[in-house]
């Protein structure tokens, strides 16, 4: 069985369109989304519509998705979120289609595929949405888990490590990668255990223009889109094993 794993789209449909094109070519038996449709950028409705049309899709909720749902009833939270992360969720709140909100509300916090001993979380098996498991972090707790594979999102950094008999995989981010500016996803072959991480370039200028159009105060929203420019081109590849040298950002 081939599983395509992706995460952390964050309203960036410009990048996600390219990811979707690449995923179709993978001919995966199952697609697994590790959470975070919402936050940072502005096309959450479009992302949800695309997800709803995907075949054989398993999804879990992310921390920004949960925050958005809480914002629907909490104006103070909306103000705090906008100050820290930008206007994306506030704008989504004003225009979100009913079916999009329903889609988010129905996302589970975890998903277990018992047949293949695969567990899916956004954050970690102990804090489903909010704990960060970084590529160079301690993984001792994973050794005792009854899974063969644990699939995570949240950090925006690709990861493929083994703790005991448990393989921990993070596909990186579709919408706001933080090790470099090229979005990524992963393909897991359950039978062979092979994991391939792929990069999918896209034109960031459209998204930068959106950030400027909404006159965001948070400069990070645009600056992160150019991180590591030149690294991908120098490597001259579209797939790789996971990189080191990342900078943790707890957002």
Secondary structure, DSSP 8 states (H G I E B T S, - for coil): -EEEEE---TT-HHHHHHHHHHHHHHT-SEEEE-S--SSSSS-HHHHHHHHHT-SSEEEB--HHHHHHHHHTT-HHHHHHHHHHH-SHHHHHHHH--HHHHHHHHT-BSEEEEGGGTEEEESS-SSSTTT----TTS--GGGGG-S-SEEEE-SS-SEEEEEETTEEEEEE--SS--SSSSSEEEEEEETTT--EEEEEE---THHHHHHHHHTT-S-THHHHGGGTTTTHHHHHT-SEES----------
